[in-house]
Amino acid sequence: MKIMEPSTTFNFAVRVKDEPTDGWQSENNFEMSDTTPDTSSFTRKESLQRHINALHNGVAYACDKCEETFTQKGHLKIHIDSVHNKITHPCDICEKTFTTKGNLRCHMDAMHNSITYACDVCGKTFKRKDELQVHVDAVHNGVTYSCDICRKKYTLKKSLRAHIVAVHNGDAHPSVTRGKTFARKSELKNHMNAKHKDVNPRCDVCQKTFARKNNLRIHFNAMHKGVTFPCNVCGKKFLYKANLNSHVRWSHIGKTLERPA
């Protein structure tokens, strides 16, 4: 597929309705609207290609064991190695284990190689680059994250997210097994691991288990009910409506929307 340069624009986009169908949909299922894809934020063609594949072409890499999807093959491999194959990377010095090589490298640099990152303004040192960046943004650049509802400010995005969930969304993270609710997702995760670790939605037809009910629903519709989302232009079928939307937007924009002969 050709990489779209930052100057490339489209005159219109195609949006596909959500309903799946076993045959051709009406032409009324397409709606036109002016749009200009933003590609200016990418500095490398490789990064732009990955972005287009993941978000617009519907390219995703699904885990065969739990159907978790990822936008990059490398992320899928890390997921399989750490979650399903239980592969760990031990530190040769202190024997502490890590799920990724990157985390092991950060540990080695900070704990055993004495590598630190110093703030250019105040000289304070940090063991990780991301910790230094958070410090600079919050202390020296005055970067804060405000709640749109009550205007309370936080120096960390994750603190703002936790605040919104706990204060404004109420009990936003219910337990899928007993209905118990938690203010923070981390609390729900700890609860699930402790009380319901072996409880997973199971397909009644093939007995395959899934991490989420939604993954089971998608699997059942696609594999056992034959539900697909066909493209009205070329007839190509997709398991996910979002992938169909992306395919139409990037493959058929500017072309006559006609059914293939």
Secondary structure, DSSP 8 states (H G I E B T S, - for coil): -----TT---S-EEEE-S---SS---GGGEEEE------TT-SSHHHHHHHIIIIIS---EE-TTT--EESSHHHHHHHIIIIIS---EE-TTT--EESSHHHHHHHIIIIIS---EE-TTT--EESSHHHHHHHIIIIIS---EE-TTT--EESSHHHHHHHIIIIIS-S-EE-TTT--EESSHHHHHHHHHHH-TT---B-TTT--B-SSHHHHHHHHHHHTS---EE-TTT--EESSHHHHHHHHHHHSTTS------
